[in-house]
Amino acid sequence: MKPALVWFRQDLRLSDNPALAAAAASGRPVICIYVLDDQTASGWHLGGASRWWLHKSLQSLMRDLAESGGRLILRRGPAEEIIPKCVVETGAALVTWNRCYEPYAIARDTRLKAALIQQGVNVDSFNASLLFEPWTVRTAAGQPYRVFTPFWRALRAQPEPPRATPRANPQFGDFDERENLDDWKLLPTKPDWAGGLRDAWTPGEDGAQARLVQFLDRIDGYAEGRDRPDIEATSRLSPHLHFGEISPRQIWHAAHGSEKFLSEIAWREFAHHLLFHNPDLPEVPLDKRFDRFPWIDDDMALCAWRKGRTGIPIVDAGMRELWQTGWMHNRVRMIVASFLVKHLGIDWRKGEAWFWDTLVDADLANNAASWQWVAGCGADAAPFFRIFNPVLQGEKFDPDGAYVRRYVPEIATLPNRFLHKPWEAPANIRAAIKDYPAPIIDLKAGRERALAAFHSLKAP
């Protein structure tokens, strides 16, 4: 019997994988392939942290497939060329994949599906990474949503249950391997900056399931603790979700009853909903007034922000956590983004690009929607005049300073009352932290400049 070709993408798992399940159910020999397609990403090529994660996740998937009697074939290049070639080489009569929702992926997959069908190949694609397809959730008037709360209400209908790992023990077909994962050079070498990532994460389906189990043990405290970066209250499932090592259906059903947490899963759905209906979301503000916003070009300030050397402790702690672990607590993401966009007046797209390169959970929809939200130019966005005071945010959400002391150790000896505003400490105390920079901007002056810039948008 002619084989079925399963094209793995952002679904690097065996359980609740409808493309794999459909291929197994066909009774055909199953050939599994992953294509590293860097050429159709429209400028959004994998960042450094994502490349590290992908390498580890593919290693995990290869082990899991081997334990089931199969293997993962690796190819690199344009998927529109490679998949049809593999169909010819294997004689595959069926190709299955799970859908991706980035605009460039949708366009590529649409063309590829049409070409394969024209070759006489059966093609089936499935939803494996969202609770609902982004085009199926609509307002009563049949329009896409632009406000989260009614979207959340519409989403509350119970999603379908997760699918089990295929139990039919698919007969795996054989195919020439050709490429080796190490040859892709996804891991950093000189310098090897990934030590903190290795310490913090276990990519792969097993790591995702273990992370979920750990989170469920403390989920009752999620609503109260989720804004505290100094304690472990969040799920940290976002990179596992992005790479498809676990499905949102699996998480939704495991966490059923925790409304606050489920609403965060819904925010992820909302971001994909926005990207699907606004394909230029990563580059173009939804609020068109911001096309003429007077952004400031300040490379020195941008560099200080990236390195966690702004002199604002909670901001610097967040940026250093990002560099060390490839992740940042969500409350702190909002603080550092607000500081960049509003106090420093730097274009949100520059922050978006840095997060894209450094986050292990870099996701085009989430990243774009979140930065537009903070900048005040996105859907259901925080008003631009809502400017986080990083001192007050630090004092409220890191009250004992444990988070700041962990990532900004040069000021760890400061008393709590000065930890989030060291510039107010007496001179003799400041002398002990001379290696820590003074603030790169006066917070009050930065706020006033931001408000003046925003009000300029209202001028004729």
Secondary structure in CASP SS format (residue, H / E / C, confidence):
PFRMAT SS
TARGET T0000
AUTHOR 0000-0000-0000
METHOD secondary structure of the structure
MODEL  1
M C 1.00
K C 1.00
P C 1.00
A E 1.00
L E 1.00
V E 1.00
W E 1.00
F E 1.00
R C 1.00
Q C 1.00
D C 1.00
L C 1.00
R C 1.00
L C 1.00
S C 1.00
D C 1.00
N C 1.00
P H 1.00
A H 1.00
L H 1.00
A H 1.00
A H 1.00
A H 1.00
A H 1.00
A H 1.00
S C 1.00
G C 1.00
R C 1.00
P C 1.00
V E 1.00
I E 1.00
C E 1.00
I E 1.00
Y E 1.00
V E 1.00
L E 1.00
D C 1.00
D C 1.00
Q C 1.00
T C 1.00
A C 1.00
S C 1.00
G C 1.00
W C 1.00
H C 1.00
L C 1.00
G C 1.00
G H 1.00
A H 1.00
S H 1.00
R H 1.00
W H 1.00
W H 1.00
L H 1.00
H H 1.00
K H 1.00
S H 1.00
L H 1.00
Q H 1.00
S H 1.00
L H 1.00
M H 1.00
R H 1.00
D H 1.00
L H 1.00
A H 1.00
E H 1.00
S C 1.00
G C 1.00
G C 1.00
R C 1.00
L E 1.00
I E 1.00
L E 1.00
R E 1.00
R E 1.00
G C 1.00
P C 1.00
A H 1.00
E H 1.00
E H 1.00
I H 1.00
I H 1.00
P H 1.00
K H 1.00
C H 1.00
V H 1.00
V H 1.00
E H 1.00
T H 1.00
G C 1.00
A C 1.00
A C 1.00
L E 1.00
V E 1.00
T E 1.00
W E 1.00
N E 1.00
R C 1.00
C C 1.00
Y C 1.00
E C 1.00
P H 1.00
Y H 1.00
A H 1.00
I H 1.00
A H 1.00
R H 1.00
D H 1.00
T H 1.00
R H 1.00
L H 1.00
K H 1.00
A H 1.00
A H 1.00
L H 1.00
I H 1.00
Q H 1.00
Q C 1.00
G C 1.00
V C 1.00
N E 1.00
V E 1.00
D E 1.00
S E 1.00
F E 1.00
N C 1.00
A C 1.00
S C 1.00
L C 1.00
L C 1.00
F C 1.00
E C 1.00
P C 1.00
W C 1.00
T C 1.00
V C 1.00
R C 1.00
T C 1.00
A C 1.00
A C 1.00
G C 1.00
Q C 1.00
P C 1.00
Y C 1.00
R C 1.00
V C 1.00
F H 1.00
T H 1.00
P H 1.00
F H 1.00
W H 1.00
R H 1.00
A H 1.00
L H 1.00
R C 1.00
A C 1.00
Q C 1.00
P C 1.00
E C 1.00
P C 1.00
P C 1.00
R C 1.00
A C 1.00
T C 1.00
P C 1.00
R C 1.00
A C 1.00
N C 1.00
P C 1.00
Q C 1.00
F E 1.00
G C 1.00
D C 1.00
F C 1.00
D C 1.00
E C 1.00
R C 1.00
E C 1.00
N C 1.00
L H 1.00
D H 1.00
D H 1.00
W H 1.00
K C 1.00
L C 1.00
L C 1.00
P C 1.00
T C 1.00
K C 1.00
P C 1.00
D C 1.00
W C 1.00
A C 1.00
G H 1.00
G H 1.00
L H 1.00
R H 1.00
D H 1.00
A H 1.00
W C 1.00
T C 1.00
P C 1.00
G C 1.00
E H 1.00
D H 1.00
G H 1.00
A H 1.00
Q H 1.00
A H 1.00
R H 1.00
L H 1.00
V H 1.00
Q H 1.00
F H 1.00
L H 1.00
D C 1.00
R C 1.00
I H 1.00
D H 1.00
G H 1.00
Y H 1.00
A H 1.00
E H 1.00
G H 1.00
R C 1.00
D C 1.00
R C 1.00
P C 1.00
D C 1.00
I C 1.00
E C 1.00
A C 1.00
T C 1.00
S C 1.00
R C 1.00
L C 1.00
S H 1.00
P H 1.00
H H 1.00
L H 1.00
H H 1.00
F C 1.00
G C 1.00
E C 1.00
I C 1.00
S C 1.00
P H 1.00
R H 1.00
Q H 1.00
I H 1.00
W H 1.00
H H 1.00
A H 1.00
A C 1.00
H C 1.00
G C 1.00
S C 1.00
E H 1.00
K H 1.00
F H 1.00
L H 1.00
S H 1.00
E H 1.00
I H 1.00
A H 1.00
W H 1.00
R H 1.00
E H 1.00
F H 1.00
A H 1.00
H H 1.00
H H 1.00
L H 1.00
L H 1.00
F H 1.00
H H 1.00
N C 1.00
P C 1.00
D C 1.00
L C 1.00
P C 1.00
E C 1.00
V C 1.00
P C 1.00
L C 1.00
D C 1.00
K H 1.00
R H 1.00
F H 1.00
D H 1.00
R H 1.00
F C 1.00
P C 1.00
W C 1.00
I C 1.00
D C 1.00
D C 1.00
D H 1.00
M H 1.00
A H 1.00
L H 1.00
C H 1.00
A H 1.00
W H 1.00
R H 1.00
K H 1.00
G C 1.00
R C 1.00
T C 1.00
G C 1.00
I C 1.00
P H 1.00
I H 1.00
V H 1.00
D H 1.00
A H 1.00
G H 1.00
M H 1.00
R H 1.00
E H 1.00
L H 1.00
W H 1.00
Q H 1.00
T H 1.00
G C 1.00
W C 1.00
M C 1.00
H C 1.00
N H 1.00
R H 1.00
V H 1.00
R H 1.00
M H 1.00
I H 1.00
V H 1.00
A H 1.00
S H 1.00
F H 1.00
L H 1.00
V H 1.00
K H 1.00
H H 1.00
L C 1.00
G C 1.00
I C 1.00
D C 1.00
W H 1.00
R H 1.00
K H 1.00
G H 1.00
E H 1.00
A H 1.00
W H 1.00
F H 1.00
W H 1.00
D H 1.00
T H 1.00
L C 1.00
V C 1.00
D C 1.00
A C 1.00
D C 1.00
L H 1.00
A H 1.00
N H 1.00
N H 1.00
A H 1.00
A H 1.00
S H 1.00
W H 1.00
Q H 1.00
W H 1.00
V H 1.00
A H 1.00
G C 1.00
C C 1.00
G C 1.00
A C 1.00
D C 1.00
A C 1.00
A C 1.00
P C 1.00
F C 1.00
F C 1.00
R C 1.00
I C 1.00
F C 1.00
N C 1.00
P H 1.00
V H 1.00
L H 1.00
Q H 1.00
G H 1.00
E H 1.00
K H 1.00
F H 1.00
D C 1.00
P C 1.00
D C 1.00
G C 1.00
A H 1.00
Y H 1.00
V H 1.00
R H 1.00
R H 1.00
Y H 1.00
V C 1.00
P H 1.00
E H 1.00
I H 1.00
A C 1.00
T C 1.00
L C 1.00
P C 1.00
N H 1.00
R H 1.00
F H 1.00
L H 1.00
H C 1.00
K C 1.00
P H 1.00
W H 1.00
E H 1.00
A C 1.00
P C 1.00
A H 1.00
N H 1.00
I H 1.00
R H 1.00
A H 1.00
A H 1.00
I H 1.00
K C 1.00
D C 1.00
Y C 1.00
P C 1.00
A C 1.00
P C 1.00
I C 1.00
I C 1.00
D C 1.00
L H 1.00
K H 1.00
A H 1.00
G H 1.00
R H 1.00
E H 1.00
R H 1.00
A H 1.00
L H 1.00
A H 1.00
A H 1.00
F H 1.00
H H 1.00
S H 1.00
L C 1.00
K C 1.00
A C 1.00
P C 1.00
END
